[in-house]
Amino acid sequence: MQLKPGTEQALNDWLGPSSWNTPHDDDMDRWYDLISQYQRDHGYAIDEAALRQQIEHQVGGQFTDEENGSEASFAEGLAWQWTFWTS
């Protein structure tokens, strides 16, 4: 997946800290910054499988939040962002 520079930077900002996959306020802020930037650069359509593969590659396959057993869902975040901004 070829990300535009702003989206790639937002992705790197989110994945940079070791706490990236926790619900800490700073991590959640970076997550929603990424979602917002993705929407500005790429619109609302997403190839979630390709993005997931890119994230897994960057974090060494550690895509699951082991503490909560949940996966970050970019599509869910994008859908939430769309609902928030259009309501």
C-alpha distance (Angstrom), angle and dihedral (degrees) to the residues before:
residue distance angle dihedral
M1 . . .
Q2 3.80 . .
L3 3.80 110.1 .
K4 3.76 122.9 -165.1
P5 3.83 113.9 -112.7
G6 3.82 95.4 -103.1
T7 3.80 92.1 51.5
E8 3.79 92.4 45.1
Q9 3.82 90.2 52.0
A10 3.81 91.5 48.8
L11 3.82 89.4 49.3
N12 3.81 91.1 50.6
D13 3.81 90.7 47.1
W14 3.80 90.5 52.8
L15 3.81 96.0 44.7
G16 3.81 95.3 41.0
P17 3.81 100.4 84.6
S18 3.80 117.4 67.3
S19 3.81 88.0 -126.5
W20 3.82 92.6 61.6
N21 3.81 93.6 121.1
T22 3.81 97.2 49.6
P23 3.78 129.1 94.3
H24 3.82 92.0 -116.5
D25 3.82 111.1 141.5
D26 3.82 93.8 -117.9
D27 3.80 91.9 50.0
M28 3.79 91.7 47.6
D29 3.82 89.7 49.4
R30 3.82 90.1 53.4
W31 3.83 89.7 46.3
Y32 3.80 92.4 54.9
D33 3.81 91.0 42.8
L34 3.81 86.5 57.0
I35 3.80 92.1 48.7
S36 3.80 91.7 49.0
Q37 3.80 92.7 47.7
Y38 3.81 92.0 47.1
Q39 3.79 90.2 52.6
R40 3.82 92.1 49.4
D41 3.80 92.6 48.3
H42 3.80 103.1 34.3
G43 3.80 108.4 16.1
Y44 3.78 124.7 -129.9
A45 3.80 99.3 -53.9
I46 3.78 112.8 96.0
D47 3.77 138.7 -179.2
E48 3.79 93.0 -143.8
A49 3.82 93.6 -179.3
A50 3.82 91.5 56.4
L51 3.80 92.7 45.8
R52 3.81 91.4 46.6
Q53 3.82 89.1 52.1
Q54 3.81 90.7 51.1
I55 3.81 91.6 49.5
E56 3.80 91.7 47.3
H57 3.80 89.5 50.6
Q58 3.81 91.7 51.4
V59 3.80 95.9 46.9
G60 3.78 96.9 39.5
G61 3.77 95.7 -108.0
Q62 3.83 94.0 -54.2
F63 3.79 94.9 129.9
T64 3.80 98.3 133.5
D65 3.79 121.6 82.1
E66 3.80 96.4 -128.2
E67 3.80 93.3 -164.9
N68 3.79 93.1 58.4
G69 3.79 99.9 21.1
S70 3.78 91.2 -131.2
E71 3.77 132.7 123.9
A72 3.75 125.4 -131.6
S73 3.79 105.9 -109.3
F74 3.76 111.7 -154.3
A75 3.80 92.5 -176.0
E76 3.81 90.9 54.0
G77 3.79 90.6 50.3
L78 3.78 91.6 48.1
A79 3.80 90.5 48.9
W80 3.80 90.5 49.8
Q81 3.81 90.3 49.5
W82 3.83 90.5 50.6
T83 3.83 91.2 49.7
F84 3.79 92.1 47.2
W85 3.82 95.9 49.5
T86 3.80 96.6 41.8
S87 3.80 99.0 46.5
